Each structure stands twice: as structure tokens, then as C-alpha cells.
Amino acid sequence: SSVLCGFAWSAGSLVAFRALEGLGGALLAPAGLSLLMTTFREGRERNVALGIWGAASGSGAAVGVLLGGVLTSTLSWPWIFFINVPVGLAIIALAPRYLAESRVELSEQRHFDFAGAASITASLMVLVYALTRATQVGWGSTETVSLLLASAALAAAFVVVEQRAAAPLLPFRVFRGNRLAAANLITCIIAAIAFSQFFLLTLYLQQVLHYSAARSGVAFTSIAVTVAVMSNVAQRLVTRFGPRRVLTGGLLFAASSEALLVRLPVHGHYVTDLLPSFILIGLGLGVSFVAVTIAALQGVPPADAGIASGLVNTSRQIGGAVGLAVVSTVAATHAGRLATTAADAAALTHGFRVSFAVLAVLGIVGAILAGAVLTPRRAAEAPAPELAELQEAA
């Protein structure tokens, strides 16, 4: 699919091939996380593994921005896809040698829930499109209201389908208790903050400060390094203090980063106006992604490892997509109000400031939710020794 993306001949073909690429990612991400769950015993072993996983995945976005900028400037945009090919081939060659298969025997044969997948996918697509169109046609327009109602109807249809399906895409039994649901909601919040900040800052660097694509990529190096370091530190912090405290602190760091960006000037300087915020968001994302993943997967039985892992990754993608659509809409709306009376750079910067304020509030809400809902697990909820041994032997 990456090869096809590189050879795309139109915007439509690129979107189609990116969807195919997303299908591959949807299979890979939960499988990798599920493999960690069944290979490493819950506790310090799994926390260390998730710390390494978090360092790789958390810093990947920032590294991708860096490499994307360099490749686009030095070669051309198709190379941001072509570079995936040798990496993918190397993984295909090495995976059978170093990764052991992990399977859990199910009591019944499972079939893919096409109706559930179609309804929830359509609901999210319509929702994102509605949020994007709202800036052009208005929030109260017939089109926007109709799209939002259609998204809600599709989401309701998904719930009905899942309750009646013999092998549901999302068994609601996994949400017994509020811990897993809260952890996935917080994952959505973290992803919304991360995706939105990267997007808005890229626009600010290139459209307001007139950075090149390569220079913009280099500017994000501080975030990538901080995320990688803090992801490894996070597993030690979680082992000692528990995921609730670490996650609450991480979200407050992220909120502080957004608060600093609320005062972003039109003629900003990297060291004084951006770097402090970059360090704070790196600290926040580095510990938050690891802590919330550990919180979401604690106490999940091996038979549900794939479902729980899929939920974590799905929540990340949903939070990123919906959060980015909302924040982009806010930025465009407020920038448009000033566009007729102020220079474009000033109007854009104003829109960005309002969006960063929204993200700061979102971070505070996430921190409150983490502190209130992710209570320490009782001893009775801890995995039995026999289960831990099975997980270690898997």
C-alpha cells in the first residue's frame, strides 16, 4: 500500500491507497500490543515492555514529522511512503525468527462482524466530515445538523448490532467496571492533544514563521527525544506510584504545554516561544501514553488481550481524528473572523491560540478524570498466580 501511495496519480487515489494502508495498520497495532500482553507477566515485566513500546510509538509521530520534512524537501513527497518499503520488508524477514506465536483457545468459532465494523466506521467518517464542513456552511446549517444526526444514528445502530451479534466486534462485557472505559476515554483525550498540537504547530511554523518542511521537521526533534526518554522513565514511575498518579501528572504537563502556547506571538522565536512548550508536551505524552496503556490492560484475561489491545489503538485513532477535526474547526472559525481586518498571519495565530486554549482545558479534564476514576486496584482484582504463570509461559 505504501508503494501504491507513492505512485498515486490523484487526490482520490491517494486517499484510497491510504485507506488500504490504514487497514494494514489496524491489523498490526493491536496484534503487537496483544503480543506484549501475553508474553510479559502483568507488573514490572510488562511495564518495562510497555515502556519500550511507548518510547517507539510515542516518539514515532515526532520522528515521522522530522523525516517527512527532510524527505519532502530533499527528494519529493512520494518518498515519505517509499521509505516504508525496506523497513516493512526487514520486519517481515525478522518477525518469524524473533517473535513467538501467541494463541488463546476460544470456546467458539469467531467470525468477523462486518455489520458492526461498517456502522461504526461510517459513523466516525460522517462525524469528522460534519465537523470539517461546519466551518464552511455553519454549525446550524441543515447540512451540518443532518450529518451529525446521521452519525448519531449510525452509532446507535452499532450498539444495537453489537448487542445482537453472535461474535461482536466490541463485546460490551469487557467494560464491566469503569476502569477500561475510562482508560480508553483518556486515551482519546491524549491522542486528540497530541495529533492536534503537531498539526497546528506545523501550520504555525510553515505558514506564520515561514519555516521550510525540513526545518519544521527538525524543530520537532526536541519532542521526539523527550517522549522517547520519558516513555522509558514512565514504566519505572508506574511500577512505583501506579498509573493513576503518573497519568494525572502527565496530562497536567500536557495542559501546561498548551497553556504556554495560548500566548503564541505572530513573530515567535523557537527557543523562547516554542521550546519550553515542546519540552512539556514531550514530558506529558511520554509518560501519559505508557501509563494509560498499562491502566487499560491491567487485569485483562488472555482471552480478551486482542480486544483490549484493539480498543486502545482504536481509541487513539478516534481521539486523534475527531479531536483534530474539532480543533481545526475552532482554529479556522476564529481565524476567519479576523481575516478581513487583520493580516493572514495574525488571523491564523489568533485561531491557533484559541485552539491551544481548548486543548489546555481538554488536558485538565483528562487529568481530573484520571484522578477520579482510575482508582488503585483492589487486591481481589489482581491477577491470580496461576494466570500470571500462564501469561509468562504464553
N, C-alpha and C positions, 0 to 999 in steps of 0.2 A: 504493500500500500504506500510506503514511503517513496518507492520508485515511481509509482503512478502519480503521486502528488507532485514530484519534481518535474514530471512531464505533462502536467495539467495544461490544457490549452485555453481554458476559460475559468471564470469565477465559479460557474456551476459545476464544472468537472472537478475543480479543486475541493469544493465543499463535499461532493460525493465521495471522493477518494479519502478525504479527511474523516468522513463518517466511517469508512471501511477501516481506517487506521484506529479510530476510536473503538471499533468493535474488537480489534486485537488487544487494545489496552484494557478493555473491560474484562477480557478473559485472563490477562496476565496479572493485573494488580491484585485482585483478591486471591488468586492462586498462590502468589508469592507470600502474601501475608498469612494465608492459611497454613502454608508450609512451615513458617516460623512458629505458629501456634502449636502444631503437632510435633515439631522437632524439639522444641525447648520447653522445659517444665516451667509452669507459672511461678513467678517470683523473680529472683535475681537473674537467673539464666535467661529467661525470656525478656526481662527488662534490658539486659545488655544487648541481646539480639535486636530488639526493637529500637534501641539507641542507635545502632549501626544503620538499621533500615531507615530510621528517621533522618539521620545525617545525609544519607544518599538521596532520599526522596525530597526532603525539605530543602536542601540546597540545590536540587536539580533545576528548579524553576529559575533561580537566580543565575546558575551556570548556563542554562539554556538561553537566557537573555544575553549573556556575555558572548557566547559562541554564535548566537544568531546574528548579533550586531556585527561581529567580525566577519563572518561568512558572507553576510549580505553586502558589506562594504568592499571586501576583497575579491569575492567571486561573484555570486548572484544569488537571488532568493531560493532557487531550486536546491542549492547545496545545503540548506537547513534541513532538507528531507533526505538528500543523498547520503549525508553523513551517518544517518541511522542504519544504513545497509551493512557496512562492515561490522558495526557494533552488534547488530542483530545476528549476523552470521556467526560471530565469535561466541555469542551466548548460546546459540543453537548447538554449536560444536561442543561447548564445555558443560552445558547443563546435564546431559546424561551421565557424564563422568563424575560430577561432584554432587549432584542432587539425588537423594534417595526418594523413591516414590512413597507417598503417604496416602493411604486409603482408609476409609471408615466404612464398615459394612452397614448397609441400611436395611431396615426391616421390610421395605417395599421398593419396587422399582420406581424411579423418578422420571418424569417427563418434563420437558421444557414448557413453561407456562407462557405460551405465545400471547394469549389474551391479556394477561397481566402486564407483560413487557410492553405490548403495544399501547395499552391505555395509559400507563404512567409515563412512557416516553412521549406520547402525543401531548399529554397534559403539560409536561415541562417545556416542550417546544412551543406550544401555544402561549404559555405564560411568559417565556422570555421574549417572544415576538411581540406580545401585547405591551410589555414594559418598554421595549425598544421603540415601538410605534407611537407610544403615548406622547413623546416629546414633539412629534410632528403633527398629530391630529388632535391632541388634547386628551387629558385624563377623563373628561366627562363625555367624550365623543361616543357615538353609537358603536364605532368600530372597536375602541378600546374596551368599553363595557362588555360588548359581545364576546370579545376574545377572552376576557377574564372569566366570564360566566362559563364559556366553553371549557376553559382549563379546569375550573372547579368541578364541572360535570364529569369530565374525564377522570379527575382524581377520585371522585365519588364512585365512578364505575370501577376503578381499580380496586377500591376497598371491597365492593360487592363481589368482584371476580375472585379476589384472594380468599374471601370467606367461604366461597363455594368450591374452589378448585381442589382437586384431589392432591395435587402436588404444587402448592402455591409458590410463586416467585418469592414472596415475603411472608413466611409463616408468622402471624401476629403473636404466637406463643412465645417467641424469643423476647418480646417486650414485657414479660411478666416482671413486675417491679419496674421502677422508673430509671434505673441506672443506665441500661443500654440506650434507651430512648433519649435520655438527657445527654449522654456522651455523643451520640450522633448529631443531636441538635447543636451542641457546642462545636462539633467538627464542621458543620455547615457555617457557623459563625467565623471560625478561624479561617476557613477557605475563602469566605467572602472578603475578609480583611486582606488576606494575602494576595488573591487574584486582583482585587480592585486596586490595591496600592501599587502593585507592579505596573498595572495598565495605566493608571493616572500619572504616575511618576515618569513613565516612558513618554507619554504625551507632553508632560511639562518639560522634560529635558530636551525633546526634539522640537516642539512647536513654540515653546516660550523662550528657552535658553539657547535654542538652535544647535544642540549637540548633534553630531553625526550618529548613525546607527552603531558604529564601532565604539565611539566614545561613551554612548549611553550604556552599552553593554559593560564596558569597563567600570562605569560608575556603580554598577550593582555588585561588583566583586566584594565589597565590604559586607553586604548582606549574606552572600553565599558563604563566605568564610565564617562569619558569626553563627549562622544557622548550623553549619557542619560541626563547629566546636561545641555549641550548646546542646545539640542533639545527643552527643556522647556524654556530656555532663548530666543531661536530663535523666538518664537511666539511673545514675547514682542518687540523684535527688529524689526520684520517685521511690527507689528502694528504701531510702531513709525516712522520707517525710510522707509518702503516699501521693497518689496522683492528684487529689483534690487541692492540696496546698500549692503544689508545683504548677498545676494548670491555672489556678486563680492568679498566681504571681505572673505567669507568662502572659495571660490576657491583659493584665494591668500594664505590663511592659508594652504590649502592642497598642493599647489605648493611649499610652503616653506618647508613643511614636506618632500616632495620628494627631494628637493634640498639638505637638510641635509643628506639624505641617499646616495647621489652621492659620498660622501667621506667615505662610509662604509668600515671599515678595515676587514682584514681576521680574526684577533684575537680581535673582538669587545667586548665591555663591555655594559651590558644592560643600566646602569644608564647614562653613558656618551655618548654612541653612538646610543642608540635606544630610550630611554625615551623621550628626547626632541622632536623627530620626532613623537612619539606616541601621545604626548600631542597636537601637532599642527594638526595632522590628525584628532584627536578627535574633536578639535575645528572646523576644517573645515567641516568635514562631518556632525557634529551635527547641525550646522546652515544651511548648504547647502541643505540637503535633505528636511528640512522643508520649507525653502524659495522657492526652485524650485517647490515644490508641490503646495504651495499657488499660485505662479505665473502661473502655468499651469492650475489651476482650477478657477482662478478669472474670473467672468463674464460668466461662462458656464451655460446655462439654465438647469433646472432639467431634461428635456428630453434627454439631452446629458451627464448626470452625469456618467452613466455607461461607455460610450465610452471614455470620458476624463480620468476617473479613470483607465480604461483598458490600455489606451495609456501610462499613467505614469508608470504603473507597467511593461508593455511590454518594454518600453524604458530602464527601469532599467535592465531588464534581457538581452536585446540585447546588451546594453553597456557593461555589465559585461562579457557576453560570448565572444563577439568579441574583446573587449579590452584585456581580459585575454589571448585570443589566440594570438593576436598581440604581446603583451608584453612578453609572454612566448617564442614566436618565436625569438624575439630580444635577450632575455637572452640566449637561447640555442645557437643561432648563434654565439654570441660574446664569450660565454664560450667555445664553440667548437674550436674556433680559437686559444685559448691559451692552450687547454687541452694537446697538445703534447709537450709543452715546459714548462709548469708550473704545480704545484701541483693542484689536483682537487679542493681543497678549494679556492685557488687563482683564478682559472679559473671561478668557479661558482660566486665568489664575483664580479669579473670583469663584468660578464654578468648581474648580479643584478644591478650594478652601472649604466650601460648603460640604463637598463630598467627604473630605477628610474629617470634618466635624461629625458627620453621620457615622463614619467608621469608628471614631473615638467612642461615641455612645454605644455602638454595637459591641466594642471590646469590653466596656464596663458592664453591659448586660450579660455578656458571656461569663465574665468573672463572677458576677453575683449568682448566676445560675450554677456555675461550678461549685461555688462555696456552699450553696443552699441544698443542692440535690445530690451531689456526689459525696454522700456521707461515707465514712470508713466502713468497710465490710465487716460484718459480724463474724465471729469465729465459725458459726454454723454455716456460713456461706463460703468458707474457704474450701478449696478442692480437697477431697479425701486423699490419703496417701496412695491408695491403690490407683486412683485416677491420675495422680501426678506421675506414678511409675509408668502407667500406660502411655502417657503423653511423652515421657522421656524415651521410651522404647520405640515409639512410632517412627 
